[in-house]
């Protein structure tokens, strides 16, 4: 009876998780998707605790200390999670996601070791393989996510670490793990623990090496890929614990993360294997802006007043947000500027590149936080054809995703990556702090185009000044 009720609740929770993923696929339904996920997880947790309590009612006094520890752990975890969620800035969301992935990996490692050492339990070969695979995936996920966190936080530089013979080194570590797996399953618990711990150490080094060898330009895909790893680690933990819901949930996260990684790689004209093993960003790009003795053209700098006049006289404006907007936390002033331009009858839209920012959907989240209407936020494939009929394109802290070298310069490491073709507009205004290259280390040829004006400074400060100038012009008119 208890098992049937628990299984039924797990089925409902799994359906809610599927609905959650479906809701999160669209901006308009994302809030509802979050609610489905919260309700599903709450049901799963309550069903698990209730089943444990009812199963242990015969010796409830002996189980009370264990339940107290479990309740305390859940309470502390909930408080820490709520505190971090309330305090984290949207610009730090990619780092937070990477840290959360590392927790899943660490949990899979600990669950695997605990499951193997569980007393008075007959461990079959199939179960030992599940334990070994779960710990392996968890260890790679844990250390890889920690390195991703440090790279996203700029504690570690975005330049990839390319050791001599790195592919051979990875192959040796994988081969050693397989050899340890054979020795592990040949020994009865707990004698195989030494092989399990040895593999954990090797897998941890493998996770570090894999992510250290990936450059900053591919970091959004890495975060998505680590999300997939964390899902498979959770699914492996489900097999170890015999928990159907954990298996289903992990598989959902793992498969959706893998699909998202594929979509992002397709948007960058790259393969998953190229991202993981290619060492993207190893050397500075030799783009059209860097060939020869100097840049291909002259940089034209504009004043706030000039840009305000351009925007005010326009009929169509497209805004392209990038990581610079996120760092400056300029999404709210951008929303105010959008409202001011729309008040003057200007048609304003936003163009979003699939890999803008440091996290899939990073720009969409920032704009949603500022209450920018979903109707005017367009994805790359929806809006690229509109640039030719646009008066002004306002690029806010974006570099690689608007770089024409991706289409024209075969020597560029981002060559072949689909980009927002902003240069086709009548005027391009680019907001940057300086002429430094983008996160991928690639100089941007659009800066030297004749129709490009550069507005240097902090994005939030520049947008605020632009807003004031546009409003002043509106009052004067």
VEXDREN-2710 file (C-alpha; in Angstrom, 1 decimal):
% VEXDREN-2710
k/r/px/py/pz
1/UNK/0.0/0.0/0.0
2/UNK/2.8/2.4/1.0
3/UNK/4.9/1.5/-2.0
4/UNK/1.9/1.9/-4.4
5/UNK/1.0/5.3/-3.0
6/UNK/4.7/6.4/-3.3
7/UNK/4.9/5.2/-6.9
8/UNK/1.7/7.0/-7.8
9/UNK/3.0/10.2/-6.3
10/UNK/6.3/9.8/-8.2
11/UNK/4.4/9.4/-11.5
12/UNK/2.5/12.6/-10.8
13/UNK/5.8/14.4/-9.9
14/UNK/7.5/13.1/-13.1
15/UNK/4.6/14.4/-15.1
16/UNK/5.0/17.8/-13.4
17/UNK/8.7/17.8/-14.2
18/UNK/7.9/17.2/-17.9
19/UNK/5.4/20.0/-17.8
20/UNK/8.0/22.2/-16.1
21/UNK/10.5/21.6/-18.9
22/UNK/7.8/22.3/-21.5
23/UNK/6.9/25.5/-19.8
24/UNK/10.5/26.6/-19.5
25/UNK/11.0/26.4/-23.2
26/UNK/9.0/29.6/-23.8
27/UNK/9.4/32.9/-22.0
28/UNK/5.6/33.4/-21.7
29/UNK/5.2/30.1/-19.8
30/UNK/8.5/30.1/-17.9
31/UNK/6.9/31.2/-14.6
32/UNK/4.3/28.4/-14.9
33/UNK/7.0/25.9/-15.7
34/UNK/8.9/26.9/-12.5
35/UNK/5.7/26.4/-10.5
36/UNK/5.2/22.9/-12.0
37/UNK/8.8/22.1/-11.0
38/UNK/8.4/23.3/-7.5
39/UNK/5.2/21.5/-6.9
40/UNK/6.6/18.3/-8.4
41/UNK/9.7/18.4/-6.2
42/UNK/7.6/19.2/-3.1
43/UNK/5.4/16.1/-3.8
44/UNK/8.5/13.9/-4.4
45/UNK/10.1/15.0/-1.2
46/UNK/6.9/14.6/0.9
47/UNK/6.2/11.2/-0.6
48/UNK/9.7/10.0/0.2
49/UNK/9.7/11.2/3.8
50/UNK/6.1/9.9/4.3
51/UNK/7.1/6.5/3.0
52/UNK/10.2/6.3/5.2
53/UNK/8.1/7.4/8.2
54/UNK/5.4/4.9/7.7
55/UNK/7.8/2.1/6.9
56/UNK/9.7/2.8/10.1
57/UNK/6.7/3.2/12.4
58/UNK/7.4/-0.2/14.1
59/UNK/10.7/1.1/15.4
60/UNK/10.0/4.9/15.2
61/UNK/12.0/5.6/18.3
62/UNK/15.2/4.2/16.8
63/UNK/14.6/6.1/13.6
64/UNK/13.8/9.5/15.3
65/UNK/17.4/10.6/15.5
66/UNK/17.9/9.8/11.8
67/UNK/14.8/11.7/10.8
68/UNK/15.9/14.7/13.0
69/UNK/19.3/14.7/11.1
70/UNK/17.5/14.5/7.8
71/UNK/15.1/17.3/8.7
72/UNK/17.9/19.5/9.9
73/UNK/19.9/18.9/6.7
74/UNK/16.8/19.7/4.5
75/UNK/16.2/22.9/6.6
76/UNK/19.7/24.1/6.4
77/UNK/19.9/23.4/2.7
78/UNK/16.6/25.2/2.1
79/UNK/17.8/28.3/4.1
80/UNK/21.2/28.4/2.3
81/UNK/19.5/28.0/-1.1
82/UNK/16.9/30.7/-0.4
83/UNK/19.6/33.1/0.9
84/UNK/21.8/32.6/-2.2
85/UNK/18.8/32.9/-4.6
86/UNK/17.7/36.1/-3.0
87/UNK/21.2/37.7/-3.0
88/UNK/22.7/36.5/-6.3
89/UNK/22.8/39.1/-9.0
90/UNK/21.6/38.2/-12.5
91/UNK/25.1/38.7/-13.7
92/UNK/26.3/36.0/-11.4
93/UNK/23.6/33.5/-12.4
94/UNK/26.0/31.5/-14.6
95/UNK/28.4/31.0/-11.8
96/UNK/25.6/29.9/-9.5
97/UNK/24.4/27.4/-12.0
98/UNK/27.9/26.0/-12.3
99/UNK/28.1/25.7/-8.5
100/UNK/24.8/23.9/-8.3
101/UNK/26.0/21.4/-11.0
102/UNK/29.0/20.7/-8.8
103/UNK/26.7/19.9/-5.9
104/UNK/24.9/17.3/-7.9
105/UNK/28.2/15.8/-9.0
106/UNK/29.5/15.7/-5.4
107/UNK/26.2/14.1/-4.2
108/UNK/26.5/11.4/-6.8
109/UNK/30.0/10.6/-5.6
110/UNK/29.0/10.4/-2.0
111/UNK/25.8/8.4/-2.7
112/UNK/27.9/5.9/-4.7
113/UNK/30.5/5.4/-2.0
114/UNK/27.8/5.1/0.7
115/UNK/25.8/2.7/-1.3
116/UNK/28.9/0.5/-1.8
117/UNK/29.7/0.5/1.9
118/UNK/26.1/-0.1/3.0
119/UNK/26.4/-3.0/5.6
120/UNK/24.5/-6.3/5.3
121/UNK/23.6/-5.6/1.7
122/UNK/24.3/-8.1/-1.2
123/UNK/25.9/-6.1/-4.0
124/UNK/25.6/-7.7/-7.5
125/UNK/27.8/-7.0/-10.4
126/UNK/25.2/-4.9/-12.2
127/UNK/24.8/-2.7/-9.1
128/UNK/28.6/-2.4/-8.8
129/UNK/28.7/-1.2/-12.4
130/UNK/26.0/1.4/-11.6
131/UNK/28.0/2.6/-8.6
132/UNK/31.2/2.9/-10.5
133/UNK/29.5/4.7/-13.4
134/UNK/27.7/7.1/-11.1
135/UNK/30.8/8.0/-9.2
136/UNK/32.8/8.5/-12.4
137/UNK/30.2/10.8/-13.9
138/UNK/29.7/12.6/-10.6
139/UNK/33.5/13.2/-10.1
140/UNK/33.9/14.6/-13.6
141/UNK/30.8/16.8/-13.1
142/UNK/32.0/18.1/-9.7
143/UNK/35.5/19.2/-10.6
144/UNK/34.5/20.3/-14.1
145/UNK/31.7/22.5/-12.7
146/UNK/34.1/24.0/-10.1
147/UNK/36.5/25.0/-12.9
148/UNK/33.7/26.4/-15.0
149/UNK/32.6/28.4/-11.9
150/UNK/36.1/29.8/-11.5
151/UNK/36.4/30.7/-15.2
152/UNK/33.0/32.4/-15.3
153/UNK/34.0/34.3/-12.2
154/UNK/37.3/35.3/-13.9
155/UNK/39.3/33.8/-11.0
156/UNK/40.8/31.6/-13.8
157/UNK/41.6/33.2/-17.1
158/UNK/39.3/32.2/-20.1
159/UNK/42.3/31.1/-22.2
160/UNK/42.4/27.3/-22.6
161/UNK/45.1/25.3/-21.0
162/UNK/46.5/23.1/-23.8
163/UNK/49.0/20.6/-22.4
164/UNK/51.2/18.7/-24.9
165/UNK/49.4/15.4/-25.8
166/UNK/46.3/16.4/-24.0
167/UNK/44.1/14.0/-26.0
168/UNK/46.4/11.1/-25.2
169/UNK/46.3/12.2/-21.6
170/UNK/42.5/12.1/-21.6
171/UNK/42.6/8.7/-23.3
172/UNK/45.0/7.3/-20.7
173/UNK/42.7/8.5/-17.8
174/UNK/39.7/7.0/-19.4
175/UNK/41.6/3.7/-20.0
176/UNK/42.8/3.7/-16.4
177/UNK/39.2/4.2/-15.2
178/UNK/38.1/1.2/-17.2
179/UNK/40.9/-1.0/-15.8
180/UNK/40.0/0.1/-12.3
181/UNK/36.3/-0.8/-13.0
182/UNK/37.4/-4.4/-13.8
183/UNK/39.3/-4.7/-10.6
184/UNK/36.5/-3.1/-8.7
185/UNK/33.8/-5.5/-9.7
186/UNK/36.1/-8.5/-9.1
187/UNK/36.3/-7.8/-5.4
188/UNK/33.5/-8.1/-2.8
189/UNK/32.6/-5.0/-0.7
190/UNK/34.3/-3.3/1.0
191/UNK/37.6/-4.6/-0.5
192/UNK/37.0/-2.8/-3.8
193/UNK/36.8/0.6/-2.1
194/UNK/40.5/1.4/-2.9
195/UNK/39.8/1.0/-6.7
196/UNK/36.7/3.1/-6.4
197/UNK/38.6/5.9/-4.6
198/UNK/41.4/5.6/-7.1
199/UNK/39.0/6.1/-10.0
200/UNK/37.4/9.0/-8.2
201/UNK/40.7/10.8/-8.1
202/UNK/41.4/10.1/-11.7
203/UNK/37.9/11.2/-12.8
204/UNK/38.3/14.4/-10.8
205/UNK/41.6/15.2/-12.6
206/UNK/39.8/14.4/-15.9
207/UNK/37.0/16.8/-15.1
208/UNK/39.5/19.6/-14.3
209/UNK/41.6/18.9/-17.5
210/UNK/38.5/18.8/-19.8
211/UNK/37.2/22.2/-18.7
212/UNK/40.6/23.9/-18.3
213/UNK/41.2/23.0/-22.0
214/UNK/38.1/24.9/-23.1
215/UNK/38.3/28.6/-23.9
216/UNK/35.9/31.3/-22.9
217/UNK/34.1/31.5/-26.2
218/UNK/32.7/28.0/-25.6
219/UNK/31.8/28.6/-22.0
220/UNK/28.0/28.9/-22.5
221/UNK/28.0/25.5/-24.2
222/UNK/30.2/24.1/-21.4
223/UNK/27.6/25.2/-18.8
224/UNK/24.9/23.5/-20.8
225/UNK/27.0/20.4/-21.1
226/UNK/27.7/20.3/-17.4
227/UNK/24.0/20.5/-16.8
228/UNK/23.6/17.4/-18.9
229/UNK/26.4/15.7/-16.9
230/UNK/24.7/16.6/-13.7
231/UNK/21.4/15.0/-14.9
232/UNK/23.1/11.7/-15.8
233/UNK/24.9/11.8/-12.4
234/UNK/21.5/12.1/-10.7
235/UNK/20.1/9.4/-12.8
236/UNK/23.0/7.1/-11.9
237/UNK/22.3/7.9/-8.2
238/UNK/18.7/6.8/-8.8
239/UNK/19.9/3.5/-10.0
240/UNK/22.2/3.1/-7.0
241/UNK/19.3/3.9/-4.6
242/UNK/16.6/2.1/-6.5
243/UNK/14.6/5.3/-6.8
244/UNK/12.5/5.4/-10.0
245/UNK/11.8/9.2/-9.8
246/UNK/15.5/10.1/-9.4
247/UNK/16.2/8.0/-12.5
248/UNK/13.5/9.7/-14.5
249/UNK/14.4/13.2/-13.3
250/UNK/18.0/12.7/-14.0
251/UNK/17.3/11.4/-17.5
252/UNK/15.1/14.4/-18.2
253/UNK/17.8/16.8/-17.1
254/UNK/20.5/14.9/-18.8
255/UNK/18.7/14.6/-22.2
256/UNK/17.4/18.2/-22.1
257/UNK/20.9/19.5/-21.3
258/UNK/22.4/17.4/-24.2
259/UNK/19.7/18.7/-26.6
260/UNK/20.4/22.3/-25.5
261/UNK/24.1/21.8/-26.0
262/UNK/23.5/20.5/-29.5
263/UNK/21.3/23.5/-30.3
264/UNK/23.9/25.9/-29.0
265/UNK/26.7/24.1/-30.9
266/UNK/24.6/24.3/-34.0
267/UNK/24.2/28.0/-33.4
268/UNK/28.0/28.3/-33.2
269/UNK/28.6/26.0/-36.2
270/UNK/30.5/23.7/-34.0
271/UNK/30.3/20.1/-32.8
272/UNK/30.1/18.8/-29.2
273/UNK/33.4/17.0/-29.7
274/UNK/35.0/20.2/-31.0
275/UNK/33.9/22.1/-28.0
276/UNK/35.1/19.5/-25.5
277/UNK/38.4/18.6/-27.1
278/UNK/39.1/21.5/-29.5
279/UNK/40.8/24.0/-27.2
280/UNK/38.7/26.9/-28.7
281/UNK/40.3/30.2/-28.1
282/UNK/43.9/28.9/-27.9
283/UNK/45.4/31.7/-29.8
284/UNK/44.3/35.3/-30.5
285/UNK/42.3/35.5/-33.7
286/UNK/43.8/37.0/-36.8
287/UNK/40.7/38.7/-38.0
288/UNK/40.3/41.3/-40.7
289/UNK/40.8/44.0/-38.0
290/UNK/44.2/42.6/-37.1
291/UNK/45.7/41.7/-40.5
292/UNK/48.6/43.7/-41.8
293/UNK/50.1/46.7/-40.0
294/UNK/46.9/47.8/-38.3
295/UNK/43.1/47.9/-38.3
296/UNK/41.2/48.0/-41.5
297/UNK/39.6/51.3/-40.8
298/UNK/39.2/54.3/-38.5
299/UNK/37.1/54.1/-35.4
300/UNK/34.4/56.8/-35.3
301/UNK/33.5/57.9/-31.8
302/UNK/30.2/59.5/-31.0
303/UNK/28.8/61.6/-28.2
304/UNK/25.7/60.9/-26.2
305/UNK/23.9/63.8/-27.8
306/UNK/24.7/62.5/-31.3
307/UNK/23.4/59.1/-30.6
308/UNK/20.3/60.5/-28.9
309/UNK/19.5/62.5/-32.1
310/UNK/20.0/59.4/-34.2
311/UNK/17.6/57.3/-32.1
312/UNK/15.0/60.1/-31.9
313/UNK/15.0/60.5/-35.6
314/UNK/14.7/56.8/-36.3
315/UNK/11.6/54.8/-37.3
316/UNK/13.1/51.4/-36.5
317/UNK/15.6/50.5/-33.8
318/UNK/17.0/47.1/-32.9
319/UNK/18.8/46.7/-29.6
320/UNK/21.4/43.8/-29.3
321/UNK/22.2/43.1/-25.6
322/UNK/25.4/41.3/-24.6
323/UNK/27.3/40.4/-21.5
324/UNK/28.4/44.0/-21.1
325/UNK/24.8/44.9/-20.4
326/UNK/24.7/42.1/-17.8
327/UNK/27.9/43.2/-16.1
328/UNK/26.7/46.8/-15.9
329/UNK/23.2/45.8/-14.8
330/UNK/21.8/48.1/-17.4
331/UNK/18.7/46.1/-18.2
332/UNK/16.4/48.5/-16.3
333/UNK/17.7/51.7/-18.0
334/UNK/17.5/49.9/-21.3
335/UNK/13.8/49.2/-20.6
336/UNK/13.3/52.9/-19.8
337/UNK/15.0/53.9/-23.0
338/UNK/12.8/51.5/-24.9
339/UNK/9.7/53.0/-23.4
340/UNK/10.9/56.5/-24.2
341/UNK/11.6/55.7/-27.8
342/UNK/8.3/53.8/-28.2
343/UNK/6.6/56.9/-26.8
344/UNK/8.0/58.9/-29.7
345/UNK/6.6/56.3/-32.2
346/UNK/9.8/54.4/-32.8
347/UNK/9.5/50.7/-33.5
348/UNK/11.9/49.1/-31.1
349/UNK/12.9/45.4/-31.0
350/UNK/15.5/43.3/-29.3
351/UNK/17.7/40.8/-31.1
352/UNK/18.9/37.8/-29.1
353/UNK/21.8/35.5/-30.1
354/UNK/21.6/31.9/-28.8
355/UNK/25.0/32.2/-27.1
356/UNK/24.8/35.8/-25.9
357/UNK/26.1/36.1/-22.3
358/UNK/27.5/33.3/-20.2
359/UNK/24.5/31.1/-20.0
360/UNK/21.8/29.8/-22.3
361/UNK/18.9/32.4/-22.2
362/UNK/21.0/34.8/-20.2
363/UNK/19.8/37.9/-22.1
364/UNK/16.2/36.7/-22.1
365/UNK/16.2/36.4/-18.3
366/UNK/17.7/39.9/-17.9
367/UNK/15.1/41.5/-20.2
368/UNK/12.3/39.6/-18.5
369/UNK/13.5/40.8/-15.1
370/UNK/13.2/44.4/-16.4
371/UNK/9.7/43.6/-17.7
372/UNK/10.6/44.0/-21.4
373/UNK/7.6/42.8/-23.4
374/UNK/8.2/39.3/-24.8
375/UNK/6.6/40.4/-28.1
376/UNK/9.6/42.6/-29.0
377/UNK/12.3/40.1/-28.0
378/UNK/13.3/38.2/-31.2
379/UNK/15.7/35.3/-31.7
380/UNK/18.4/35.5/-34.3
381/UNK/16.6/33.5/-37.0
382/UNK/13.5/35.7/-36.6
383/UNK/15.2/39.1/-36.9
384/UNK/18.3/38.8/-39.1
385/UNK/16.4/39.7/-42.2
386/UNK/15.2/42.9/-40.6
387/UNK/18.5/44.6/-40.2
388/UNK/18.6/45.8/-43.8
389/UNK/15.4/47.9/-43.1
390/UNK/16.6/49.2/-39.7
391/UNK/17.7/52.8/-39.1
392/UNK/19.8/52.2/-36.0
393/UNK/21.2/49.1/-34.3
394/UNK/22.2/49.7/-30.7
395/UNK/24.8/47.1/-29.5
396/UNK/25.2/47.0/-25.8
397/UNK/28.2/45.1/-24.6
398/UNK/28.1/42.4/-27.3
399/UNK/31.2/41.4/-29.4
400/UNK/31.5/38.0/-30.9
401/UNK/27.8/37.6/-31.7
402/UNK/27.9/40.6/-34.1
403/UNK/31.3/40.1/-35.6
404/UNK/31.2/40.0/-39.4
405/UNK/34.6/38.1/-39.4
406/UNK/32.5/35.0/-38.5
407/UNK/31.2/35.1/-42.0
408/UNK/34.1/36.5/-44.0
409/UNK/37.5/35.6/-42.3
410/UNK/38.4/31.9/-42.6
411/UNK/41.4/32.5/-40.2
412/UNK/39.1/33.5/-37.4
413/UNK/38.4/30.9/-34.7
414/UNK/34.7/31.9/-34.8
415/UNK/34.5/31.5/-38.6
416/UNK/31.3/29.8/-39.6
417/UNK/29.4/30.8/-36.5
418/UNK/26.0/32.3/-37.3
419/UNK/25.9/35.9/-36.1
420/UNK/23.5/38.8/-35.9
421/UNK/24.1/40.8/-39.1
422/UNK/23.9/44.2/-37.4
423/UNK/26.3/45.9/-39.9
424/UNK/23.5/45.8/-42.6
425/UNK/21.6/48.5/-40.8
426/UNK/21.9/52.2/-41.9
427/UNK/23.7/53.0/-38.6
428/UNK/25.3/51.0/-35.9
429/UNK/26.0/52.4/-32.5
430/UNK/28.3/50.2/-30.3
431/UNK/28.5/50.7/-26.6
432/UNK/31.8/49.4/-25.2
433/UNK/34.1/50.2/-22.3
434/UNK/37.1/50.1/-24.6
435/UNK/38.4/48.5/-27.8
436/UNK/39.3/45.3/-26.1
437/UNK/38.4/42.0/-27.8
438/UNK/35.4/40.0/-26.8
439/UNK/35.3/37.0/-24.5
440/UNK/36.6/34.7/-27.3
441/UNK/39.6/36.9/-27.7
442/UNK/38.5/38.0/-31.2
443/UNK/38.8/41.6/-32.5
444/UNK/35.5/42.9/-34.0
445/UNK/35.7/44.2/-37.5
446/UNK/32.3/45.9/-37.2
447/UNK/33.9/48.6/-35.0
448/UNK/35.8/49.9/-38.1
449/UNK/32.9/50.0/-40.5
450/UNK/32.0/53.4/-41.9
451/UNK/28.4/53.2/-40.6
452/UNK/29.5/52.3/-37.0
453/UNK/29.7/54.8/-34.2
454/UNK/31.5/53.9/-30.9
455/UNK/30.1/55.2/-27.6
456/UNK/32.6/54.4/-24.9
457/UNK/31.9/54.0/-21.2
458/UNK/29.9/51.9/-18.7
459/UNK/26.8/50.6/-20.3
460/UNK/24.5/51.6/-17.5
461/UNK/25.9/55.1/-17.4
462/UNK/25.8/55.5/-21.1
463/UNK/22.2/54.3/-21.4
464/UNK/21.1/56.5/-18.5
465/UNK/22.6/59.6/-20.3
466/UNK/21.0/58.5/-23.6
467/UNK/17.6/58.3/-21.8
468/UNK/18.0/61.7/-20.4
469/UNK/19.0/63.2/-23.8
470/UNK/16.1/61.5/-25.6
471/UNK/13.6/62.7/-22.9
472/UNK/15.0/66.2/-23.2
473/UNK/14.5/66.2/-27.0
474/UNK/11.0/64.9/-26.6
475/UNK/10.2/67.8/-24.1
476/UNK/11.8/70.4/-26.4
477/UNK/9.7/69.1/-29.4
END
